C-alpha cells in the first residue's frame, strides 16, 4: 500500500506528515508533498502544539528571569525576551520545517539560552518526523553549538563542563524520546497495514473457496441428474412414438419414469441440502455411491433396456477408499448416460481393473448405434466434468471416437498401496 492508500488508517495528526511513514531507501528522507495537500490540524494537533508552546514559554521566562538576576545589561535581557518570544512562536512550524527549525534554533541558542525550551521541542519533533540520518546530522551540529554556547553566554552558577554535559544529556533524551514515538507510530501503521492485507487475503481465499464449492456442486448435480433425466427422456420418447405398444411395455416404461423421477428428486434434495446449514430442517444425507454400488447402477441401466456388460476385476475391493470408489462410480455413470443418449441399443462394456499401488482403470466402450435414432441433445459438459473430477483425484481421463464409429472413455485414478 502506498502512503495515500493507508493514510486513512491513521489519526489525522499522524497522517499530516507522510514522511514519517516513508523513510525511503537506506533511511533517506523522501520528497515531501506540497503544503497545499496537507491535512488540516485537528483538535489533538492544536492541544499538542499549545502544550509545547507553553513549555517553551515557561523555559524562556525562567531563562530571562535568570539573565536579569545575573546582572546582564537591559539590552541583553531584552534580546533574550525577544528571542524567547520568537522561538515560542516558531514552535508552530515544527511539523512543516523540522530540520530548518532545529538548525535555526541551535544557531540562535549560541547567543541566547532563552531558546532552550523551543530547542528541546524542535529536536523532539525532528526525531519524530524524520529518519535517522538527518536527525544524526542535525544532532551533531547542535552538539557542536552546545559546546560553544557556555563560552559565549557564561553561567555564573555552573561551570562550562557541567553546562555542556547537561545540554548533551537533555539533547539525547529529547532525541531518544522522539525516535521512540516515531518507531511506535511506524509499528502502528505496519500492524494496521498487515491487518488490512490479511483481511483482503482472507476475503480472496473465501471467494476462491466459494467458487470451488460452486463448481463442485455444479459438477455433482450434472453427474447425478443427467443419468436420471436421460432415463426419463428415453422412456418418455418411447411412449410418445409407440402409443400402440403392449400394455406390459407401457407399464414397465411408466414404472421406470416414476422411479427415475423419484430418484432424481431425492438426488436434487441431497445436493441442495449441502448448501444449508446444519439444523435448519434440511434433509438427511443420503448414502454416497461407492464401488460397491456399481452393480446396482449397471442393473438399473439394464432394467431401462440397455445391454451392459460389467467386467469388475478390482483386487481387494474392500480396501478401495470411498472417494476413489465414488469417482469410479461417477465415471461409469456418465459413460452409460452418454451411451444411452448417443448409441441407443448398442451393447456397452464397463471394465474396472486395479490394485493397491497400481491405481484403478475405468473404461466405458460402446460401438456405433445399430440404426437411425433420435439423439437426445447434450452439452458436452459431462465429459468436461469427468476430466476435472479425474484431475482433482490425481489421475487422468481420455475420451474420443473409435475406428468403428463408437465411443471410448478411459480414466486412470491413483490408489495408494
Buried (B, 14 or more C-beta within 10 A) or exposed (E): EEBEEBBEBBEBBBBBBBBBBBBEEEEEBBEBEEEEEBBEBBEEBEEBBEEBBEBBBEBBBBBBEBBBEBEBEEEBBEBBBEBBBBBBEBBBBBBBBBBBBBBBBBEBBBBBBBBBBBBBBBBBBBBBBBBBBBBEEBBEBBBEBBBEBBEEBEBEEEEEEEBBEBBBEBBEEBBEBBBEBBEEBBEBBEEBBEEBEEEEEEEEEEEEEEEEEEEBBEBBBBBBBBBBBBBBBBBBBBBEEEEEBEEEBBEBBEEBBEBBBEBBEBBBEBBEBEEEEEEEEBEEEEEEBBBEBBEEBBEBBEEBBBEBEBEBEBEEBEEBEEEBBBBBBBBBBBBBBBBBBBBBBBBBBBBBBBBBEEBBBBBBBBBBBEEEBEEBEBEEEBBEBBBBBBEBBEBEBEBEEEEEEBBBBBBBBBBEE
